[in-house]
Amino acid sequence: MPKDVEHRTGLSRTLYEEFRARIADGTYAGGAPLPSTRALAVERGLSRATVSLVYEQLAADGFIESRAGAASRVAVGAAQAGAAGRAKHARTRPTAPDRLAGSLSAIGRHIASLKLGDPSPTAPGEIDFVYGPLSGNDFPTLTWMKALRAVERQRSRRLEYEDPRGNMELRRALQAHLSQARGLACSVEQLLIVNGSQQALDLCARLLVDPGGSVVVENPGYRMAHHAFEAYGAKLLCADVDSHGLVTERLAALGPAQLAYVTPTHQFPLGSFLPIARRRQLLDWAAERRAWVVEDDYDSEYRYAVRPEATVQSLDSRGCVIHVGTFSKTLSPQMRLGYMVLPVALVGTFADAKRVTDRHAATGVQRALARLLEDGSYDRHVRRIRRLQQARQRALVEALDRYLGEEVEVQGAASGLHVVAWFRGLPATAERALVDAARQQGVRVHPIGPSFHPSKARPAGQRSAGLVMGYALLELDTLEEGIRRLADALRQLCR
Ligand SMILES: Cc1ncc(COP(=O)(O)O)c(C=O)c1O
């Protein structure tokens, strides 16, 4: 067989792996002579060139020693090298949990025990009311490509590491934007660019909470935030949420805590905003305990009725609030760009932690985003998609009203990219059955149940079945069709 065909069919690779395995497991002992290339070629029906190539590779990798005019021999001590090589190779394949070669760290064990849940992908033709993804059609592709091209044209001669706090052009532009759009009073020095809010939460969990320390979280709440804190061994103190958001009067009763994670502008998932009195109560609670408050401002661009109210950060006179924002809701969750507004006292430590974690966020996208913020195209884009999302939300709410009427109560429609639909006549225990019945009609809906902390979920009998309904992915007619089918599913279920 010609050499290139043998190569293409992987024969040389197979032979290489066979020799490496035998050397590794000691079948071919250190110092033992190998067959000549000619003899092996005849024996295996391969070309001599292919066998020579395999020997050369084995020699280059240290498994054999070749000397001109003498037989090649297995390298002494290659058994271990082979075993290490195999281990390196094996790492590319997932290892069953019971076959770990070593033990996991305490953090590793926490992470392994998290039930992160991976929803199966939307099947073709299904109408998916998922919350989280955005529609690719809404992305400002041309503007973004123009910005990226401009940035690439100005690539500097020295490709240096960036400041771990983020690119200066972006931090300047962001500071101006946040002051104008959110009334945030902060200096450029207080800004840290991160790879999405999730990294901000990860840094807070590692830097501000001791293993075994307590963190107040909203329940129901953003489970990815719960996971971020639990991953490092924090104990979660689940605080109730009512129609005005976090019930701050009951915080003190939860006991000591090092940090509170809150979504005050748009409680996730119930959608309320935290009134100013509760914001002050939260800050007083934090001050009494010298606790931190993490304010997750993930979707404030989508207030449809009124402008978002003052942030908790802007009410904070003691420097205990860490404000977190993201571009996952306005541009793309795939971009992995978010920011933190840090109290001055935390800046150095967070910058160092960011540096040892991943140096910094990618420079190109940071600079491209800076351009969008500077030339006003980001604001124009946000105004455009706010109108689009509002139209989708209106279509969804109207369709829910038209097809389900009194059977459904909609919560959290003042803002955001999702609403909660409560099914009045249906107990929480029927949530799964509702999801399955909808799936039979080609509709994916997502129960609110998983937003409750599993150990602190209210007894299912105390609430109705609820769905977290995202609409950012769907066109208006599809939204309507989806709700029509959901109504059919409910009828079948109740029959
Ligand atoms: C409450 C909340 N915070 C933050 C985010 C954004 O996370 P990230 O910036 O890591 O994409 C989301 C996304 O769904 C969210 O629901």
Ligand as a Chemical Component Dictionary entry (heavy atoms), coordinates in Angstrom:
data_LIG
# 
_chem_comp.id                   LIG 
_chem_comp.type                 NON-POLYMER 
_chem_comp.pdbx_formal_charge   0 
_chem_comp.three_letter_code    LIG 
# 
loop_
_chem_comp_atom.comp_id 
_chem_comp_atom.atom_id 
_chem_comp_atom.alt_atom_id 
_chem_comp_atom.type_symbol 
_chem_comp_atom.charge 
_chem_comp_atom.model_Cartn_x 
_chem_comp_atom.model_Cartn_y 
_chem_comp_atom.model_Cartn_z 
_chem_comp_atom.pdbx_ordinal 
LIG C1 C1 C 0 -30.029 37.053 37.252 1  
LIG C2 C2 C 0 -28.989 36.989 36.177 2  
LIG N1 N1 N 0 -27.806 37.557 36.379 3  
LIG C3 C3 C 0 -26.851 37.539 35.428 4  
LIG C4 C4 C 0 -27.066 36.925 34.219 5  
LIG C5 C5 C 0 -26.011 37.003 33.144 6  
LIG O1 O1 O 0 -24.961 36.180 33.337 7  
LIG P1 P1 P 0 -23.641 36.299 32.453 8  
LIG O2 O2 O 0 -23.221 37.741 32.421 9  
LIG O3 O3 O 0 -22.653 35.454 33.164 10 
LIG O4 O4 O 0 -23.954 35.810 31.084 11 
LIG C6 C6 C 0 -28.266 36.282 33.980 12 
LIG C7 C7 C 0 -28.471 35.554 32.732 13 
LIG O5 O5 O 0 -29.398 34.880 32.461 14 
LIG C8 C8 C 0 -29.270 36.333 34.974 15 
LIG O6 O6 O 0 -30.460 35.765 34.773 16 
# 
loop_
_chem_comp_bond.comp_id 
_chem_comp_bond.atom_id_1 
_chem_comp_bond.atom_id_2 
_chem_comp_bond.value_order 
_chem_comp_bond.pdbx_ordinal 
LIG C1 C2 SING 1  
LIG C2 N1 SING 2  
LIG C2 C8 DOUB 3  
LIG N1 C3 DOUB 4  
LIG C3 C4 SING 5  
LIG C4 C5 SING 6  
LIG C4 C6 DOUB 7  
LIG C5 O1 SING 8  
LIG O1 P1 SING 9  
LIG P1 O2 DOUB 10 
LIG P1 O3 SING 11 
LIG P1 O4 SING 12 
LIG C6 C7 SING 13 
LIG C6 C8 SING 14 
LIG C7 O5 DOUB 15 
LIG C8 O6 SING 16 
# 
